[in-house]
């Protein structure tokens, strides 16, 4: 049974990511492991672009604790991927990101996934509250329920 996909318009952040020659596998499409790389790139680029993640010196960092992906269509080199990000849950120290990967002008996602970050203190690696400046940016791309 085919599950419905989210429309690209429900996502609050969008970024184009080019595929690379090396992303294709022996079957002629982008290998599934690269989809997770697209997720990671899109989420972290959002955080960096919004000025809420300092990957080198920030006190708070996000650790991935869970991911998942549903594949709907193949992506192949040299296509570019439109990685679309939204937030479906914000807890005290955790965030669930929803990511849709779209190709060309297609309205149906080639893949949809999720990514859960738990924010921790860089030094102690213990969970910490999401800073208010980060929370505001996350709420700005939250899915409407």
C-alpha positions in Angstrom: 0.0 0.0 0.0 1.4 3.4 -1.1 1.6 6.0 1.7 0.8 9.6 0.9 3.8 11.9 0.6 4.0 15.5 1.9 3.9 18.3 -0.7 7.1 20.3 -1.1 5.2 23.4 -0.1 4.7 22.3 3.6 8.5 22.4 4.2 9.9 25.6 5.6 13.5 25.3 4.5 14.7 24.3 1.0 18.2 23.6 -0.3 19.5 22.3 -3.6 22.1 19.6 -3.3 23.9 18.3 -6.4 24.4 14.6 -6.8 27.9 13.4 -7.7 29.2 10.8 -10.1 30.3 8.6 -7.2 26.8 8.6 -5.6 25.5 6.2 -8.3 25.8 2.5 -7.5 26.1 -0.5 -9.8 22.4 -0.4 -10.4 22.5 3.0 -11.9 20.9 5.1 -9.2 22.0 7.0 -6.1 22.7 4.5 -3.4 20.5 4.5 -0.3 23.3 5.6 2.1 23.6 8.9 0.2 20.0 9.8 1.0 21.0 9.9 4.7 23.9 12.2 3.7 21.4 14.5 2.0 19.3 14.6 5.2 22.3 15.4 7.3 23.6 18.1 4.9 20.1 19.8 4.7 19.5 19.8 8.5 22.9 21.0 9.4 23.0 23.6 6.6 19.7 25.0 7.9 21.2 25.3 11.4 24.4 26.9 10.1 22.6 29.3 7.7 20.3 30.5 10.5 23.3 31.1 12.8 22.2 28.7 15.5 24.9 26.1 15.1 28.6 26.7 15.5 30.1 23.4 14.5 33.5 24.2 15.8 33.0 26.1 19.1 29.3 26.1 20.0 28.4 25.0 23.5 25.5 22.9 22.3 25.7 20.2 19.6 23.1 17.9 18.1 23.6 14.1 18.3 21.6 11.9 15.9 19.7 9.3 17.9 17.2 8.0 15.3 16.7 8.2 11.5 14.4 6.6 8.9 13.7 6.8 5.2 10.9 5.8 2.8 12.0 5.5 -0.8 9.5 6.4 -3.6 11.6 7.0 -6.7 15.2 6.7 -7.9 17.5 9.6 -7.9 20.4 9.4 -10.4 23.5 11.4 -11.2 23.6 14.2 -12.6 20.2 15.2 -11.1 20.1 17.8 -8.3 18.1 17.1 -5.2 15.8 19.7 -3.6 16.1 18.8 0.1 13.2 20.2 2.0 13.2 20.4 5.8 10.5 20.9 8.4 10.2 20.2 12.1 7.5 17.9 13.5 8.4 17.8 17.2 10.3 20.1 19.5 11.0 18.7 23.0 13.1 20.1 25.9 16.3 18.8 24.3 15.2 17.0 21.2 14.0 17.8 17.7 12.5 15.6 15.0 13.2 16.9 11.5 11.2 15.8 8.5 13.0 15.8 5.2 11.6 15.4 1.7 13.9 14.9 -1.3 12.5 16.1 -4.6 13.9 16.0 -8.1 13.3 18.4 -10.9 9.9 20.0 -10.7 8.2 16.9 -9.4 5.7 17.5 -6.6 6.0 13.9 -5.2 9.0 13.3 -3.1 11.6 10.8 -4.3 12.2 10.0 -0.7 11.0 11.1 2.7 12.8 10.7 5.9 13.3 11.9 9.5 16.2 12.8 11.7 16.1 13.1 15.5 18.7 15.3 17.2 19.2 15.3 20.9 21.0 18.5 21.9 23.8 18.0 24.3 26.5 20.0 26.0 29.6 19.7 23.8 31.9 18.9 26.8 29.8 16.6 29.0 27.6 15.1 26.2 24.7 15.4 28.6 21.3 16.5 27.2 20.7 20.3 27.5 17.7 22.5 26.9 17.4 23.8 23.3 18.6 27.5 23.4 15.7 30.0 22.9 17.3 31.4 19.7 17.4 27.9 18.2 13.9 27.1 19.4 12.5 30.2 17.6 14.2 29.1 14.3 12.9 25.6 14.7 9.4 26.8 15.4 9.5 28.9 12.2 9.7 25.7 10.1 7.4 23.6 12.2 4.7 21.6 10.3 1.2 22.8 10.8 -0.8 20.2 12.7 
